[in-house]
């Protein structure tokens, strides 16, 4: 994990994003314990309340669960939930904007699909 103390994004959101990303990539697998609030706060010199606030976001989203006396664990469907969330965000943040821009440029669906295919081909060259 790496935190940027010089940007405007609050640290607790960075904590949530970094843990979510670790769940997404499988670094924190389903049903496994994640580092404690104390461990993260000591390692990165962050206030424990700030770390807890970030973790609680993920608990509320169903990605983490607290087990009394045991710690915090990734939920069984945590990774699936992250993938679903990111699919939705991808659609909302990129696809919808792309379609609006295509409409402004008077590009039809077939033309947009050709551009997307061209982008994939360019990446594979």
C-alpha positions, 0 to 999 in steps of 0.5 A: 500500500502507498498513500499520498499525503499531498493530494486532496483525496482523504487518506481514509478513502485511499485506505478503502481504495487500496484494500479494495484493489487488493481484494480485486487483484486477489492479494487479499483473497476471499475469507482471508484476514486482512492486516489489522487497523493497528498494523496498517496505522503503524506501518504507514504512520496513519491515525488508526481512526482514519484506517478504521474509517476506510475499512468501515466503508468496505464493511458497509459495501459487503467486501469486508466483515469483522469477526469479533475477537478475530479481526477483519476478513474478506467476504466470500463474494468480496472480489465478485462485488468489486468486479461488479462495482467496477463494471458499473463504474466503467459503464458510468464513467467511460461508456456513457461519456463516450456515447455522448461524445459520439453523439456530438460527433454524429458517429453511429454505433457501427463507427464507434465499434470500429474505433473500439476494435481499432483500439484493441488492434493497436494495443496488440501490435 
